[in-house]
Structures are given as structure tokens and as C-alpha cells.
Amino acid sequence: MSKHKNTMKKKLSIIIPFYGQNESDLAIPLRSINNQVSVDFAKIDVHLVNDGGKPINTDNLAIFANLDLHYHELHENVGPGMARQYGIDHSAGEYLMFVDADDYLNHSAALSSFFSATESDENAQVLRSKFIEQVPNGNGDLIEIIAGYDRNAVYACWIARKWLNKIKLRFISELRIYEDSYFIDLINNLTPGIKSIDDITYVYVFHEKSLSHVGKSVSSEFADTWVLSKYYELKFLSSRKSVPFLKDYLAAVLLQAYLRYEKFPPVDEEKFWSVLWKLMKKYAYLWEGFFAEMQLVANQESQMKNGEFYGVDTSNLRKFIKKCER
């Protein structure tokens, strides 16, 4: 079901994939969009993509009168990445913005900040703003932390459709987890200039089932999937001409794999190494062997307070790399 309110060319398509949320849940992000000020709603459409969950009654969302709202119902669960891709393929906005069904825009001028930035730079390929993250304190209550910019997130940013088309980047069905990392890592590495917006536009709501919040256990359980995401990143990059940093990229992947291996020991060691050896076999032509700077960077990561890998033992890096080279 779609509610087409006008035929004006869209500047922005907002894509909200969801699975299991009802109309009341979806009202939270939709209300935050509907209440935006200083924007022309005729230039915006919103795409709800039901990822194989229970159907919703879109009549209950008619209260959001400002929104050109489109509802898409997938008949099977394909995961958030492919649900986002469905939204991309079935929208036409010049820019794309992804909003998680649990999240919302931080204030009523959030979209205006992005619109103003695109007016001052009509060729902007990617625009990234600051965001707030909700986290639980020791008592279990949610508190808000201003987390600033997050280059690893698909939210709190606009991406130009023509840029995605130019670099031929899509979400892929092979990844149901770390699909966002795959997508945004490639954006970061292929976009020459990402425009920063000095505004806190987005609130990332704590959700117990979110991969980024359940933490160590899931990172350990899906350690092989993380490696697989890097395999597909290298596959995408190696298919392009004139990508000068492939050798460094592989080295960075192996270094990151080691740090994660130490911090999040794989639940299934055999599976982890099977995927990593597959990666090494495929891209052996890029590998020139262990070099001293890898150890230096690993040590720096381990010593960086408040960093993801603070305190990780780096003494076995060379041994780990040797095993990768088997």
C-alpha cells in the first residue's frame, strides 16, 4: 500500500526497515519525521519496509499527515540489509537516509540541517551528522550519551543515490549480520569527501537484541561472519579499477581480525579459521607478509584508553599472522 501525495521529484527518501514492530512502535520514528520544521515535505517520502513480519494496518498511521508514506511488505524475512536495499530500489529520492524502527530524529530541525548542507554543496556525496546514543547505567535506567560522529554507522547520514549508482554499491544477501559494516566501510573507503554536519540529529535507542548492544557474546558467536564481511569487501574493491590501497586494506583486515580474535574468542574456531583461510587464499596476491608497522598499530590500539581494543594482548600477533599464511 502506498500513499502518494504528490508527484514532485523527491530530494530525500527515508527508509525504515522493521520486523516485529507494530503501529505504536513505528509511530515513534514517524512522529519525529512528521514534526520536522523548515522543510518542504513535498520533497520527502518515507518507506516502511516490513521484513517478513506480521502485517500492520497503515490506516493507523494516517495521523502523520505531513508524510508521503509508502508501505512495502516482504513475504519472507531477508534481514535488515536486503530490506534497506528493497527500500532503495523502490524509492527515487536524490538522497537516502536510513532510520531504524527503534530510533528517532533528535529535534524538529534535524532534517533542515541536512537540507541546508546540500544547498551549500549540491555535489555532496555523503553527509554525516552527530548522534546521541542511549545506554543503560548500572541501575538499568537508560541515559543519553552524546557520541558525536560515527563513521561506522549507516544512520545519522545522507547518501547520494547517484553516488551509490556510480560506485555500484548495494547491500548483499550473503550477509544478514555485519551487513551495515560491509556497506558503510565501502562508503568510507570510496567516498573522497564526506561532509560533516555540526548538529546532533539522531537518537540511537538502546535495544537489548541489537547486535551492537549485546556485545561480546554475539561478536564471538559470529566471528566468522565478521571475517566473511571483509571477504566480500575485498571482493567488491578488487573488482574495481584503480583501487590503490588494496594491499594495505588486507593488512588492516588481518590486524583487525587478530584484535577481535583476542577480545572476542570465536565460539566456533574451526569455522572462523575456515573463512579466514578462504579469504587469504583468494587474496594471497595482495599479501606481502608481516611488517613491523602492524605490531606498532596493534600496540597502539591496545593502549588506547576507551578504545574498543584497550588492554588486548598483542604479543601473539606474529603467530596469528603466521597461521593465516599456512
C-alpha positions in Angstrom: 0.0 0.0 0.0 1.3 3.4 -0.8 0.0 6.9 -0.1 1.2 9.1 -3.0 0.5 12.7 -2.0 2.3 14.4 -4.9 4.5 13.7 -7.9 7.2 16.3 -7.1 10.7 15.0 -7.5 12.0 13.8 -4.2 15.1 15.2 -2.6 15.1 12.6 0.2 13.8 9.1 0.7 13.8 7.9 4.3 13.9 4.1 4.6 12.7 2.4 7.8 13.1 -1.5 7.7 11.3 -3.3 10.5 10.5 -6.7 11.8 8.0 -7.3 14.6 7.2 -3.7 15.4 3.6 -2.6 15.5 1.9 0.7 14.5 2.6 2.1 18.0 6.3 1.3 17.8 6.6 2.8 14.3 4.8 5.9 15.4 8.0 6.9 17.3 10.3 7.4 14.3 7.4 8.6 12.1 6.3 11.2 14.6 9.9 12.6 14.8 9.9 12.9 11.0 6.3 14.3 10.7 7.2 17.0 13.3 10.1 18.4 11.3 10.1 22.2 10.6 11.5 24.4 7.9 11.4 21.6 5.3 9.2 21.0 2.3 7.5 17.7 2.9 6.7 17.5 -0.8 10.4 16.8 -1.3 10.4 13.9 1.2 9.0 10.4 1.1 9.1 7.7 3.8 9.3 4.0 3.0 8.4 1.4 5.6 9.7 -2.0 4.7 8.1 -4.8 6.6 10.8 -7.6 6.6 8.6 -10.6 6.6 6.8 -9.8 9.9 3.2 -9.5 10.9 1.3 -7.1 8.6 0.4 -3.7 10.0 -2.7 -1.6 9.5 -1.4 1.6 7.7 -4.7 3.3 8.4 -3.4 3.8 11.9 -0.5 5.8 10.6 -2.7 8.3 8.7 -2.3 10.8 11.6 1.1 11.6 10.2 -0.4 13.9 7.7 2.8 15.5 6.5 4.3 12.3 5.3 4.2 10.8 1.8 4.2 7.3 3.3 4.9 4.1 1.3 4.4 0.7 2.9 6.2 -2.4 1.4 5.5 -5.9 2.7 8.1 -8.6 2.1 6.8 -12.1 2.2 9.9 -13.6 3.8 12.5 -12.3 6.3 15.5 -11.2 4.3 17.4 -9.3 7.1 17.9 -5.5 7.6 20.4 -5.1 4.8 18.3 -6.5 2.0 15.2 -4.8 3.5 17.1 -1.5 3.2 18.1 -2.4 -0.4 14.4 -3.1 -1.2 13.6 0.4 0.0 16.4 1.8 -2.1 15.2 0.0 -5.2 11.6 1.1 -4.6 12.2 4.8 -3.9 13.5 7.6 -6.0 14.9 10.3 -3.7 18.0 12.1 -4.6 19.4 11.3 -1.2 18.8 8.2 1.1 18.5 8.2 4.8 18.2 5.0 6.9 16.3 5.1 10.2 16.0 2.1 12.5 12.5 1.4 13.6 13.5 1.8 17.3 15.2 5.2 16.7 14.1 8.8 16.0 15.3 12.2 15.0 16.7 14.2 17.8 14.9 17.5 17.2 12.4 19.2 14.9 15.1 20.9 12.7 17.2 17.7 12.2 16.3 17.3 8.5 16.6 21.1 7.9 20.3 20.8 8.9 20.9 18.2 6.1 18.8 20.2 3.5 20.9 23.3 4.3 24.1 21.4 3.8 23.0 20.0 0.4 22.0 23.5 -0.7 25.5 24.8 0.1 27.1 21.8 -1.6 24.9 20.4 -4.4 27.5 17.7 -5.2 27.8 16.3 -1.7 28.0 12.5 -1.9 27.7 11.6 1.8 26.7 13.8 4.7 27.2 12.7 8.3 25.9 14.3 11.4 26.4 13.7 15.1 24.0 11.5 17.1 23.0 10.6 20.7 23.3 7.0 21.9 21.1 5.7 24.7 22.9 3.3 27.0 21.8 1.7 30.3 23.5 2.8 33.5 24.4 0.5 36.4 20.8 0.6 37.7 19.3 -0.4 34.3 18.0 3.0 33.6 18.7 4.5 30.1 20.9 7.5 29.9 21.8 9.5 26.9 25.4 10.0 25.8 26.4 12.4 23.1 28.5 10.1 21.0 29.5 12.5 18.2 30.1 11.2 14.7 30.2 7.5 14.0 31.9 6.6 10.7 30.8 3.0 11.2 27.1 3.7 11.2 24.5 3.8 8.4 22.3 6.0 10.4 22.6 9.8 11.0 23.8 10.3 7.5 22.5 11.0 4.0 23.9 9.2 1.0 23.5 10.4 -2.6 21.7 7.9 -4.8 23.8 8.9 -7.8 26.9 8.1 -5.8 25.7 4.6 -4.9 24.9 4.1 -8.6 28.2 5.3 -9.7 30.2 3.0 -7.4 27.6 0.2 -7.9 27.3 -0.4 -4.2 24.4 -2.5 -2.9 23.6 -4.4 0.3 24.2 -8.1 -0.3 22.1 -11.2 0.5 25.1 -13.1 1.7 25.3 -11.0 4.9 22.4 -10.9 7.4 24.8 -9.7 10.2 27.5 -7.1 9.7 25.7 -6.1 6.5 25.8 -2.5 7.7 29.5 -2.7 8.4 30.1 -4.0 4.8 28.0 -1.2 3.3 29.4 1.7 5.3 33.0 0.5 5.2 32.9 0.6 1.5 31.2 4.0 1.5 34.0 5.3 3.8 36.8 3.9 1.6 35.4 5.0 -1.8 34.0 8.4 -1.0 36.7 11.1 -1.4 34.9 13.8 0.7 32.4 13.1 3.4 30.7 16.3 4.6 30.3 16.6 8.4 27.2 18.4 9.8 27.8 20.0 13.2 24.4 19.0 14.6 23.1 16.2 16.7 20.3 14.9 14.5 19.6 11.3 15.5 18.9 9.3 18.7 20.1 5.7 18.7 17.9 3.9 21.1 19.2 1.0 23.2 17.7 -2.3 22.2 18.7 -5.5 24.0 18.6 -7.6 20.8 20.7 -5.2 18.8 24.0 -6.7 17.7 25.9 -3.6 18.7 24.4 -3.8 22.3 24.6 -7.5 23.1 28.3 -7.2 22.7 30.9 -9.8 23.4 28.8 -13.0 23.2 27.4 -12.2 19.7 30.8 -10.9 18.5 32.2 -14.3 19.5 29.3 -16.3 18.1 29.5 -14.6 14.7 33.3 -14.1 14.5 33.3 -16.0 11.2 30.6 -13.7 9.8 32.7 -10.7 10.5 35.5 -12.2 8.5 33.1 -13.1 5.7 32.0 -9.4 5.6 35.6 -8.5 5.0 35.9 -11.1 2.3 33.1 -9.5 0.4 34.5 -6.0 1.0 37.8 -7.2 -0.6 35.8 -8.8 -3.4 34.0 -5.6 -4.1 37.1 -3.5 -4.0 39.2 -5.8 -6.1 36.6 -5.8 -8.8 37.1 -2.1 -9.3 39.9 -0.5 -11.3 42.4 1.8 -9.8 42.0 1.0 -6.1 45.5 1.7 -4.8 45.0 0.7 -1.2 44.1 -3.0 -1.5 47.3 -4.3 0.0 47.0 -2.0 3.0 43.3 -2.9 3.3 44.1 -6.6 3.5 46.8 -5.9 6.2 44.3 -3.8 8.1 41.7 -6.7 7.9 44.2 -9.2 9.3 45.2 -6.8 12.1 41.5 -6.2 13.0 40.9 -9.9 12.8 43.6 -10.6 15.4 42.4 -7.9 17.8 38.8 -9.2 17.5 40.1 -12.8 17.9 41.8 -11.9 21.2 38.9 -9.8 22.6 36.0 -11.9 21.2 37.3 -15.5 21.1 35.3 -17.3 18.4 32.7 -19.8 19.6 33.5 -21.9 16.5 37.2 -21.8 16.0 37.1 -24.2 13.0 34.6 -22.1 11.2 36.5 -18.8 11.9 39.7 -20.2 10.5 38.0 -21.8 7.6 36.6 -18.4 6.4 39.8 -16.6 7.2 41.9 -19.1 5.2 39.4 -18.7 2.3 40.0 -15.0 2.4 43.8 -15.4 2.4 43.7 -17.9 -0.4 41.6 -15.6 -2.6 43.7 -12.5 -1.9 47.1 -14.1 -1.5 48.4 -12.0 -4.4 47.9 -8.9 -2.2 49.8 -10.2 0.8 53.5 -9.3 1.2 54.0 -10.7 4.7 54.1 -9.4 8.2 55.7 -6.0 8.7 56.7 -4.1 11.8 54.1 -1.4 11.5 51.4 -3.9 12.0 52.8 -4.7 15.5 53.1 -0.9 16.2 49.5 -0.3 15.3 48.3 -3.2 17.3 50.2 -2.0 20.4 48.6 1.5 19.9 45.1 0.0 19.7 45.8 -1.9 22.9 47.0 1.1 24.8 44.2 3.5 23.7 42.0 4.1 26.7 38.3 4.0 25.9 39.2 2.3 22.6 37.5 -0.9 21.5 40.6 -3.0 22.0 42.1 -1.4 25.1 44.1 -4.0 27.1 44.1 -6.6 24.4 47.2 -8.8 24.5 49.2 -8.1 21.2 52.1 -10.4 21.9 50.7 -13.2 19.6 50.1 -11.1 16.5 53.0 -12.5 14.5 52.0 -16.1 15.4 48.4 -15.3 14.4 49.6 -13.9 11.0 51.8 -17.0 10.5 48.7 -19.2 11.0 46.8 -17.1 8.5 49.6 -17.8 6.0 49.5 -21.5 6.4 
